[in-house]
Amino acid sequence: MDAKTKFDKVIARAISLCDLHERLETNGIPNGTVVDLSLDDLLRSALMLGVSGMDAYFRDKFLDRLVPYVTKKKTPKTLEKPLSDAGVSMSDVLELLNNQRPHRTLRNKIANWLLEKPMHDLRQVDDLFLGFGIKKLTENAAKKSGAPTINKKVSDAVNRRHNIAHYGDYFAGRSKLKEIKRDWTKRQLNWISRLVKEADSIIASATS
């Protein structure tokens, strides 16, 4: 499954959680089936899933395009730094191109390094894709989407994800949960989808 297809499936799952929230809010939860349920945790889960989908997309997309890009460009200078950071030299990559499964071999070599880089941090995304000679990937994707402020909106979603993941979405030092709305959550998922869609188009054009 390629990076964009996987991302689309993850976002669809996140939206389904929002739809389930709406149905349960309308029809109620059958008595005795769930204990201590905060219905809004479905929305928190949806947001976390959406952000993780974006994170995985940018990692997977870098790996998806690495072999085709090197095959076409032969020894692209722009890739030397990110590959070096991952502990892989350009000569290693060129040697692996003769392997029957160069993509899988490179993925194994680089995947652990990529896991250390938070791809929900858009600055990290931009730095990584400079390796393909793409400048300001997320900024240009936002402009291409017709919503130049989309990066700020996606960053807001990422920050909320962090609060959910690290603090359970509670206010600091209090036992009260932060409010989360279904419409807001679906909007954040839409912003993430639009950013990834346009980024995917730019990456495909630059690396084909």
QUIHU-V682482 format. One line per field, one symbol per residue. ss: DSSP state (~ for helix, > for strand, _ for the rest). phi: phi as a letter, one per 40 degrees, with the letter a starting at -180 (. if undefined). burial: b if it has 16 or more other ideal C-beta (glycine too) atoms within 10 Angstrom, else e. Layout:
ss: ???
phi: ???
burial: ???
This chain:
ss: __~~~~~~~~~~~~~~~~~~~~~~~~~_____________~~~~~~~~~~~~~~~~~~~~~~~~~~~~~~~~~___~~~~~~~~~____~~~~~~~_____~~~~~~~~~~~~~~______~~~~~~~~~~~____~~~~~~~~_____~~~~~~~~~~~~~~~~~~__>______>____~~~~~~~~~~~~~~~~~~~~~~~~~~_
phi: .cdcccddccccccccccccdccccccgbddgcbbfccdcccccccccccccccdcdccccdcdcccdcccccgbcccccccccccgbccccccccccccbcccccdccbdcccccbcccccccccccccdcgccfdccccccccgbdccccccccccccdccccbbggccdgbcccccbbcccccccccccccccdcccccccccbc
burial: eebbeebbebbeebbebbeebeeeeeeeeeeeeeeeeeebbbbbbbbbbbbbbbbbbbbbbbbbbbbebbeeeeebeebeebbeebebebeebeebeeeeebeebbbebbeeebeebebbebeebbebbbbbebeebbeebbebbebeebbebbbebbebbeebeeeebeeeeeeeeeebebeebbebbebbbbbbebbbebbeeebe
